[in-house]
Every structure is written in structure tokens, then in C-alpha cells.
């Protein structure tokens, strides 16, 4: 009988470990995928791809007896002497004496993943997603995205938030409207969650501060560069707030922490994509009506949609924030009540507007949030004013009937935040396996 006691001592090295000066001149073993082979005549360079990047190994041509079976896409184990080499990635290379093939591809690569840029269309890259992501620049996008989620989580943990996991199948949508995916759930009608809104509000009455990262589903028939039908939402909800400014302040501090983490620990990925994180000393906040007027005056665009922001208008607001306020980010506050869900708290000074906001980043909305109604009577009156009833929301309303603290929160679109940071113009670039009107695979 064998007993498993835990991790076995590693017999191979990662790239970060190979940087240790005490390993120079010693025999080391590495594993990885063959990213590229360069035959230089007398020597053959085999570039390995690991999760930490690329590493160069060198074979004497006379000792490279396995060149016929070694090809791009093979996974291999290589042993050799580690030596300094300033021209190699990471300043070192392995002068190899032995190579063992662990697996070999049975088909040619559908895309040139070893190239700096693959020069393939987005649709082609998405059709072969598991292969295209082997390109180091393509996969760097999702390492950066990992850092964003990590920063979101780490910061909120430090602020006393509890992570929750809410259902994605329910009886009723949180936002209302027709943009809901409907399904049959054991012969009962059900929907896919538009957001965790109801659940995170209810949990404020339990934990005071909660957050979640998870998928949300929108059955919107949009075929644009801005929309996905399934995306990842970074949500938090916090109790005992004084106003929506507390929520905005929490997001500002969180984004500052997130960008600092990317600079500290994801510098290589940022370098690969030639992007810089924004500096966030503060974020300006403009009321909805004022933002529309300022942009109209500054850029000569007439106001067309009085109760919402059009995509072109968002872009111009982003330009205004950069040109006149020196910020890549801008909060747009006090959205019209008729464009916000029933749980948004109305501004007591002018009930045509709500204590809610969007955050725009480089002219694209990445966040929607605000203060919620916490008083049961007020919540019911808002429902009734919209011709709604509490049917299907009984458990949600019970939490308010039994008392809730003043609270507010937000949801951030992870894919939108990703593409704005890395400088892409299509939200699908920020999704591992996008789901839109036309794509259900891979």
C-alpha cells in the first residue's frame, strides 16, 4: 500500500528558478513545449515555452540526433549545463546534452504561434483558441486579466469583505426587461442570472460586505465590439455607507491597488503588450446632465439621447476627461431614474435622478453602481410606481422587511476593463472563449 504525503520534490526547474546564480555551470533539467526551432548550421536552438515564458536551449548539431522527431508543439524534457548568455531570453541558456520527447503533435499548427504577431483575424484566432493562446502575446492578455481578478480579490479581502458564490440559475432576473435567457428547469421555467444583484444585497444583511467574481448572462441581440452575451462580472456590495461616494471611493482605491499589483508582478506581460497601467491619484466625478452639456459644448455634438449615454458620447466624455481633467477614468453620477433598476435609490433633492453612477475608462463604461434602496416601504413604493409587483422576489423582499443597513455596490465588466488596459478595441479580445450571438464554440 502506498501513502501520499503531499508534493514530491521537483526534479525540473522553472524559468524563475533558473535565474539563481548558484545554478550557473551546473546540470539542470527543464520541461516545456517546443515553441520554435532555429537551425543555425553548427548549432540548433530549441526555444521552450513554459507558463513563465520562453527559455533558450542550445544543441550541437552533431549531438542533436533527434532532430527528425523534434518539431514545434512537442513537449520535451531537456538536460544540460546552465550558462550565462546576455543575448538569450532571461540572460541564460542551457547547453543541452539530452532531450526526451514526452508527446508529439499529430497535425501541423493551424496558426504560426511562434511569431511575435500571428497576423490572423480575430475570428480565426477564436476558431483555434486553444492553439492561438500558445502565442506569448495572446496569452499575456489573460495573465494580466488574472492579475486584475487577483487584485480585486486581495484588496477586498483586506477591507473586510466576504467572498460569496451565488446561483446562476434562478426563477427571475434581477434587472427586469426582456434580455434574459430562459430555460426549462425540470419542467419549470427558469432563467440564467443577469447579475448577482439580489443575492449580494441580501448578503449585506448577513456579512455587511460581500463580493463575487462570476459569469453573468445577457440575452441582448447586440453584435458590436462592446457586448458579450456571457461575461465575467466583478461585483461587490457594502453596508453602512453614507452615500454612493463611499462605493466610488472603494472602487478608486481598489483600482489603484490593482494597477500597482500589475506593475509589481506582471511587468513582463505589460512589456510584451507594450501597455502601461494608468496612474490613479484621483478620479473626477461629473453629474450626468453636466457631462452631456460639457461634451456638447467642447466638441460640438448635439445631445441626442436625454436619458442615456450613447457609445459616441461615452467616447467623447472619455476624451474630455483626458483633455481637460487629466484622467483616463471618470465617474458619471446621478443617472436618470427611468434608466436605472427599481432598487436604485432616488436622489432626495431631485427624484428624476438616482444616486447611481457609471465609471468610464478611456471612453467605455466598465462599471455600473450606486446606492440602493434599503427601506422596505420605499422599495415597495418604487416597485408600485413602475407597475411591478413583488411576485418572484419574495425572498429578496423578505430581507428588507426584516431590516437592511444602508448599502450600495457595483459590478465591473472584466473583459471590458481588460481590453481598455491592453489597448484592444473588441471586447472578445478579453474573453478566453467568447459567447456572442454567433459563437457557441469552442
C-alpha positions as CSV (number, residue, x, y, z in Angstrom):
1,X,0.0,0.0,0.0
2,X,1.2,3.5,-0.9
3,X,0.6,6.6,1.1
4,X,0.5,10.0,-0.4
5,X,2.2,12.6,1.9
6,X,2.0,15.7,-0.3
7,X,4.0,17.3,-3.0
8,X,7.0,15.4,-4.4
9,X,10.3,17.2,-4.6
10,X,10.5,18.7,-8.1
11,X,13.1,17.2,-10.4
12,X,12.9,20.0,-13.0
13,X,13.3,23.8,-12.9
14,X,11.0,26.6,-13.8
15,X,12.4,29.7,-15.6
16,X,12.3,31.8,-12.4
17,X,14.4,29.3,-10.6
18,X,17.0,29.2,-13.4
19,X,17.9,32.8,-12.6
20,X,19.5,31.7,-9.3
21,X,23.3,32.5,-9.7
22,X,24.3,29.3,-7.8
23,X,22.9,27.2,-10.7
24,X,25.3,28.6,-13.3
25,X,27.6,25.9,-14.7
26,X,25.5,23.1,-13.2
27,X,23.5,20.4,-14.8
28,X,19.7,21.2,-14.8
29,X,16.6,19.7,-16.3
30,X,13.7,21.6,-17.7
31,X,10.3,20.7,-19.3
32,X,8.2,22.6,-21.7
33,X,6.7,22.8,-25.2
34,X,8.9,23.4,-28.2
35,X,7.9,26.9,-29.2
36,X,10.4,27.3,-32.0
37,X,13.4,25.6,-33.6
38,X,16.2,27.6,-35.2
39,X,18.7,25.6,-37.2
40,X,21.9,27.7,-37.4
41,X,24.1,25.1,-39.1
42,X,26.5,24.1,-36.4
43,X,24.1,24.5,-33.6
44,X,20.3,24.2,-33.2
45,X,18.4,26.5,-30.9
46,X,15.3,24.9,-29.3
47,X,13.1,27.6,-27.7
48,X,10.9,26.1,-24.9
49,X,7.6,27.6,-23.7
50,X,6.7,27.3,-20.1
51,X,4.0,29.0,-18.1
52,X,6.5,31.7,-17.1
53,X,7.6,32.5,-20.7
54,X,10.3,31.3,-23.2
55,X,13.7,29.8,-22.5
56,X,16.5,29.1,-24.9
57,X,18.3,25.7,-25.1
58,X,21.2,25.0,-27.4
59,X,22.3,21.7,-29.1
60,X,25.4,21.0,-31.0
61,X,24.2,19.9,-34.5
62,X,26.2,16.6,-34.3
63,X,24.6,15.8,-30.9
64,X,21.1,16.6,-32.0
65,X,20.3,13.1,-33.1
66,X,16.6,13.5,-32.6
67,X,16.1,16.4,-35.0
68,X,13.7,14.4,-37.2
69,X,11.2,13.8,-34.4
70,X,11.6,17.1,-32.6
71,X,9.2,19.7,-34.0
72,X,7.1,22.6,-32.9
73,X,4.4,21.6,-30.5
74,X,6.4,18.7,-29.0
75,X,6.5,18.6,-25.2
76,X,10.0,17.6,-24.1
77,X,12.4,17.2,-21.1
78,X,15.9,18.6,-21.7
79,X,19.0,18.3,-19.6
80,X,22.2,20.3,-19.9
81,X,24.5,22.9,-18.4
82,X,23.1,26.3,-17.5
83,X,25.3,29.1,-18.8
84,X,25.0,32.9,-18.9
85,X,24.2,34.4,-22.3
86,X,23.2,38.1,-22.5
87,X,21.5,37.7,-25.9
88,X,19.2,34.9,-24.7
89,X,15.8,35.5,-23.0
90,X,16.4,35.9,-19.2
91,X,20.1,36.2,-19.8
92,X,20.9,32.5,-19.7
93,X,20.6,29.3,-21.8
94,X,21.0,25.6,-21.4
95,X,23.7,23.9,-23.4
96,X,21.9,20.7,-23.8
97,X,23.2,17.1,-23.7
98,X,19.9,15.2,-23.7
99,X,16.4,15.6,-24.9
100,X,13.4,13.3,-24.3
101,X,10.1,13.7,-26.2
102,X,7.1,13.5,-23.9
103,X,4.5,13.9,-26.6
104,X,4.4,14.9,-30.2
105,X,1.7,16.6,-32.3
106,X,-0.1,14.6,-35.0
107,X,-1.1,17.6,-37.1
108,X,0.6,20.8,-38.1
109,X,-0.1,24.0,-36.3
110,X,-3.1,25.9,-37.7
111,X,-1.6,29.2,-36.7
112,X,2.0,30.4,-36.5
113,X,2.1,30.7,-32.7
114,X,5.8,31.2,-32.6
115,X,5.5,34.6,-34.4
116,X,5.5,37.9,-32.5
117,X,2.2,38.7,-34.2
118,X,0.3,35.9,-35.8
119,X,-1.4,38.2,-38.4
120,X,-4.6,36.2,-38.2
121,X,-8.1,37.6,-37.9
122,X,-9.8,37.6,-34.6
123,X,-12.4,35.1,-35.9
124,X,-9.6,32.7,-37.0
125,X,-7.9,33.1,-33.6
126,X,-11.1,32.4,-31.8
127,X,-11.9,29.4,-34.0
128,X,-8.5,27.9,-32.9
129,X,-8.5,29.4,-29.5
130,X,-6.6,26.7,-27.6
131,X,-3.8,27.0,-30.1
132,X,-3.8,30.7,-30.7
133,X,-3.3,31.3,-26.9
134,X,0.0,29.5,-27.1
135,X,1.4,32.7,-28.7
136,X,3.1,34.5,-25.8
137,X,1.5,37.9,-26.6
138,X,-2.0,36.4,-26.8
139,X,-1.7,34.6,-23.5
140,X,-0.2,37.6,-21.9
141,X,-3.6,39.3,-22.1
142,X,-5.0,36.6,-19.8
143,X,-2.1,36.7,-17.4
144,X,-2.9,40.4,-17.0
145,X,-6.6,39.6,-16.6
146,X,-5.6,37.1,-13.8
147,X,-3.7,39.9,-12.1
148,X,-6.9,42.1,-12.3
149,X,-9.0,39.5,-10.6
150,X,-6.3,38.8,-8.1
151,X,-6.0,42.5,-7.3
152,X,-9.8,42.8,-6.9
153,X,-9.9,39.9,-4.5
154,X,-6.9,40.7,-2.5
155,X,-7.9,44.3,-1.9
156,X,-11.5,43.5,-0.9
157,X,-10.3,40.8,1.5
158,X,-8.1,43.5,3.1
159,X,-11.1,45.7,3.5
160,X,-13.2,43.1,5.4
161,X,-15.3,41.7,2.5
162,X,-16.5,38.1,2.4
163,X,-16.4,36.3,-0.9
164,X,-19.7,34.6,-1.8
165,X,-20.9,32.4,-4.7
166,X,-24.4,32.9,-5.8
167,X,-26.6,30.8,-8.1
168,X,-26.5,31.3,-11.9
169,X,-29.9,29.6,-12.4
170,X,-32.9,31.4,-11.0
171,X,-36.6,31.9,-11.3
172,X,-36.5,35.6,-12.1
173,X,-34.0,38.1,-13.4
174,X,-32.6,40.9,-11.2
175,X,-32.7,43.7,-13.8
176,X,-36.1,43.0,-15.4
177,X,-36.7,43.5,-19.1
178,X,-36.5,41.0,-22.0
179,X,-32.8,40.4,-22.1
180,X,-33.0,37.1,-20.2
181,X,-32.0,33.7,-21.3
182,X,-34.9,31.4,-20.5
183,X,-34.6,27.6,-20.0
184,X,-36.6,24.7,-18.7
185,X,-35.5,23.5,-15.2
186,X,-37.1,20.2,-14.5
187,X,-40.3,21.3,-16.3
188,X,-40.3,24.7,-14.5
189,X,-39.5,28.0,-16.2
190,X,-36.1,29.4,-15.2
191,X,-33.6,32.0,-16.3
192,X,-29.8,32.5,-16.4
193,X,-28.6,35.1,-14.0
194,X,-28.3,38.7,-15.4
195,X,-26.3,39.6,-12.3
196,X,-25.9,38.5,-8.6
197,X,-27.6,41.7,-7.6
198,X,-30.4,40.3,-5.4
199,X,-28.2,37.8,-3.7
200,X,-25.4,40.2,-2.9
201,X,-27.8,42.7,-1.4
202,X,-29.4,40.0,0.8
203,X,-25.9,39.0,1.9
204,X,-25.1,42.5,3.1
205,X,-27.7,41.8,5.8
206,X,-25.5,38.8,6.8
207,X,-21.8,39.8,6.3
208,X,-22.0,43.6,5.9
209,X,-19.5,43.5,3.0
210,X,-19.5,40.9,0.2
211,X,-18.0,40.3,-3.2
212,X,-18.1,37.8,-6.1
213,X,-16.4,37.1,-9.4
214,X,-18.5,35.1,-11.8
215,X,-20.4,34.8,-15.1
216,X,-23.5,36.8,-15.9
217,X,-25.7,36.3,-19.0
218,X,-27.5,38.9,-21.1
219,X,-29.7,37.9,-24.0
220,X,-29.2,41.1,-25.8
221,X,-29.2,40.9,-29.6
222,X,-26.1,43.1,-29.9
223,X,-23.4,42.3,-32.4
224,X,-20.9,45.0,-31.5
225,X,-17.3,45.3,-30.3
226,X,-18.7,46.3,-26.8
227,X,-21.0,43.4,-26.0
228,X,-20.9,39.8,-25.0
229,X,-23.8,37.5,-24.1
230,X,-21.8,35.9,-21.3
231,X,-19.2,37.9,-19.5
232,X,-17.4,37.9,-16.1
233,X,-18.6,40.4,-13.5
234,X,-16.6,41.6,-10.6
235,X,-19.2,42.6,-8.0
236,X,-19.2,44.0,-4.5
237,X,-21.8,45.3,-2.2
238,X,-21.1,47.1,1.1
239,X,-23.3,48.1,4.0
240,X,-23.4,51.0,6.4
241,X,-22.5,53.6,3.7
242,X,-23.0,57.3,4.0
243,X,-23.7,57.6,0.3
244,X,-22.7,56.4,-3.2
245,X,-19.4,58.3,-2.8
246,X,-18.3,55.5,-0.4
247,X,-18.8,53.0,-3.1
248,X,-16.9,55.2,-5.6
249,X,-14.1,55.7,-3.2
250,X,-13.8,51.9,-2.6
251,X,-13.6,51.3,-6.4
252,X,-11.0,54.1,-6.8
253,X,-8.8,52.6,-4.1
254,X,-9.3,49.1,-5.4
255,X,-8.3,50.1,-9.0
256,X,-5.2,51.8,-7.5
257,X,-4.2,48.6,-5.7
258,X,-5.0,46.5,-8.8
259,X,-2.8,48.6,-11.1
260,X,0.0,48.6,-8.5
261,X,-0.1,44.8,-8.4
262,X,0.1,44.6,-12.2
263,X,3.2,46.8,-12.2
264,X,4.9,44.8,-9.4
265,X,4.2,41.3,-10.6
266,X,3.0,41.4,-14.2
267,X,5.6,43.7,-15.7
268,X,6.8,41.1,-18.3
269,X,3.2,40.7,-19.6
270,X,2.8,44.5,-19.7
271,X,6.0,44.8,-21.6
272,X,5.0,42.1,-24.1
273,X,1.8,44.0,-24.9
274,X,3.6,47.4,-24.8
275,X,1.0,48.9,-22.4
276,X,1.3,50.9,-19.3
277,X,-1.1,51.0,-16.3
278,X,-2.9,54.2,-15.6
279,X,-1.9,56.3,-12.7
280,X,-4.8,56.8,-10.3
281,X,-4.3,59.7,-7.9
282,X,-8.0,60.6,-8.0
283,X,-10.9,60.1,-10.3
284,X,-13.1,63.0,-11.4
285,X,-16.9,62.7,-11.0
286,X,-19.4,64.6,-13.2
287,X,-23.2,64.6,-12.9
288,X,-24.9,63.0,-15.9
289,X,-26.5,66.2,-17.1
290,X,-23.3,68.3,-16.7
291,X,-21.2,65.7,-18.5
292,X,-23.6,65.8,-21.5
293,X,-23.5,69.6,-21.6
294,X,-19.7,69.8,-21.3
295,X,-19.1,67.4,-24.1
296,X,-21.7,69.0,-26.3
297,X,-20.0,72.4,-25.8
298,X,-16.4,71.1,-26.1
299,X,-16.9,69.0,-29.2
300,X,-20.0,70.4,-30.9
301,X,-22.0,67.3,-30.6
302,X,-25.8,67.9,-30.0
303,X,-27.4,66.0,-27.2
304,X,-29.5,63.2,-28.8
305,X,-30.4,60.8,-26.0
306,X,-31.6,62.8,-23.0
307,X,-31.8,59.8,-20.6
308,X,-28.8,57.7,-21.5
309,X,-25.3,57.9,-22.9
310,X,-24.7,56.8,-26.5
311,X,-21.4,55.0,-27.3
312,X,-20.1,58.0,-29.2
313,X,-21.0,60.2,-26.3
314,X,-19.1,58.0,-23.8
315,X,-16.0,58.2,-26.1
316,X,-16.2,62.0,-26.1
317,X,-16.7,62.1,-22.3
318,X,-13.5,59.9,-22.0
319,X,-11.7,62.3,-24.3
320,X,-12.9,65.3,-22.3
321,X,-11.7,63.6,-19.1
322,X,-8.3,63.1,-20.6
323,X,-8.1,66.5,-22.3
324,X,-9.5,68.7,-19.5
325,X,-9.3,66.7,-16.3
326,X,-6.1,64.7,-16.9
327,X,-7.7,61.3,-16.1
328,X,-8.3,58.1,-18.0
329,X,-11.2,57.4,-15.7
330,X,-14.3,59.5,-15.0
331,X,-17.4,58.8,-12.8
332,X,-20.7,59.8,-14.3
333,X,-23.2,60.2,-11.5
334,X,-26.9,60.8,-11.0
335,X,-28.3,58.9,-13.8
336,X,-32.0,59.4,-14.7
337,X,-34.3,57.3,-12.6
338,X,-36.1,55.9,-15.6
339,X,-32.9,54.3,-16.9
340,X,-32.0,52.6,-13.6
341,X,-33.5,49.5,-11.9
342,X,-36.1,49.8,-9.3
343,X,-33.7,49.2,-6.4
344,X,-31.6,52.3,-7.3
345,X,-32.1,55.0,-4.7
346,X,-33.6,58.2,-6.0
347,X,-31.8,61.5,-5.3
348,X,-33.9,63.1,-2.5
349,X,-33.0,66.5,-3.9
350,X,-34.4,65.6,-7.4
351,X,-36.2,62.3,-7.8
352,X,-35.8,62.4,-11.5
353,X,-32.3,61.2,-10.9
354,X,-30.7,58.4,-8.8
355,X,-27.7,58.1,-6.5
356,X,-26.0,55.9,-9.0
357,X,-23.0,56.1,-11.3
358,X,-21.1,54.6,-14.2
359,X,-17.3,54.6,-14.4
360,X,-15.9,55.2,-17.8
361,X,-12.3,54.1,-18.7
362,X,-10.9,55.6,-21.9
363,X,-14.4,56.4,-23.1
364,X,-16.0,53.0,-22.4
365,X,-18.3,52.1,-19.5
366,X,-16.7,49.4,-17.3
367,X,-18.7,49.8,-14.1
368,X,-22.3,50.4,-13.1
369,X,-23.1,51.0,-9.4
370,X,-24.7,53.2,-6.8
371,X,-26.6,53.4,-3.5
372,X,-29.6,51.0,-3.2
373,X,-32.9,51.5,-1.5
374,X,-32.7,49.8,1.9
375,X,-36.1,50.8,3.4
376,X,-38.8,48.2,2.7
377,X,-41.6,50.7,2.4
378,X,-39.7,52.9,0.0
379,X,-38.7,49.8,-2.1
380,X,-42.3,48.7,-2.4
381,X,-43.4,52.2,-3.4
382,X,-40.8,52.3,-6.1
383,X,-42.0,48.9,-7.4
384,X,-45.6,50.0,-7.4
385,X,-44.7,53.3,-9.2
386,X,-43.3,51.2,-12.0
387,X,-46.3,48.9,-12.2
388,X,-44.4,46.0,-10.8
389,X,-45.3,43.6,-8.0
390,X,-43.1,41.5,-5.7
391,X,-44.1,38.3,-7.4
392,X,-41.0,36.1,-7.8
393,X,-38.9,38.3,-5.4
394,X,-40.5,37.2,-2.1
395,X,-37.2,36.0,-0.6
396,X,-35.4,39.2,-1.7
397,X,-38.1,41.4,-0.2
398,X,-38.2,39.4,3.0
399,X,-34.6,40.5,3.7
400,X,-35.7,44.2,3.5
401,X,-38.9,43.6,5.5
402,X,-36.7,42.2,8.3
403,X,-34.3,45.2,8.2
404,X,-31.3,46.1,6.0
405,X,-28.5,48.6,6.5
406,X,-27.9,51.5,4.1
407,X,-25.8,49.9,1.3
408,X,-24.5,50.2,-2.2
409,X,-22.3,48.4,-4.6
410,X,-21.2,47.9,-8.2
411,X,-20.4,45.5,-11.0
412,X,-17.3,45.7,-13.2
413,X,-17.1,44.1,-16.6
414,X,-13.8,42.2,-16.5
415,X,-13.5,41.8,-20.3
416,X,-14.1,45.5,-20.9
417,X,-11.6,46.5,-18.3
418,X,-9.0,44.1,-19.8
419,X,-9.3,45.4,-23.4
420,X,-9.2,49.0,-22.4
421,X,-6.0,48.5,-20.5
422,X,-4.2,46.5,-23.2
423,X,-5.4,48.8,-26.0
424,X,-7.7,46.4,-27.9
425,X,-10.9,47.6,-29.5
426,X,-13.0,44.4,-29.4
427,X,-14.3,43.0,-26.1
428,X,-13.8,39.5,-27.5
429,X,-10.1,40.0,-27.2
430,X,-10.5,40.0,-23.4
431,X,-12.5,36.7,-23.3
432,X,-10.9,33.3,-23.3
433,X,-13.9,31.7,-25.1
434,X,-16.3,34.4,-26.1
435,X,-20.1,33.8,-26.2
436,X,-21.9,36.2,-28.5
437,X,-24.8,36.0,-30.9
438,X,-22.9,33.8,-33.4
439,X,-20.5,31.8,-31.3
440,X,-21.1,28.8,-29.0
441,X,-17.8,27.1,-29.7
442,X,-15.1,26.3,-28.9
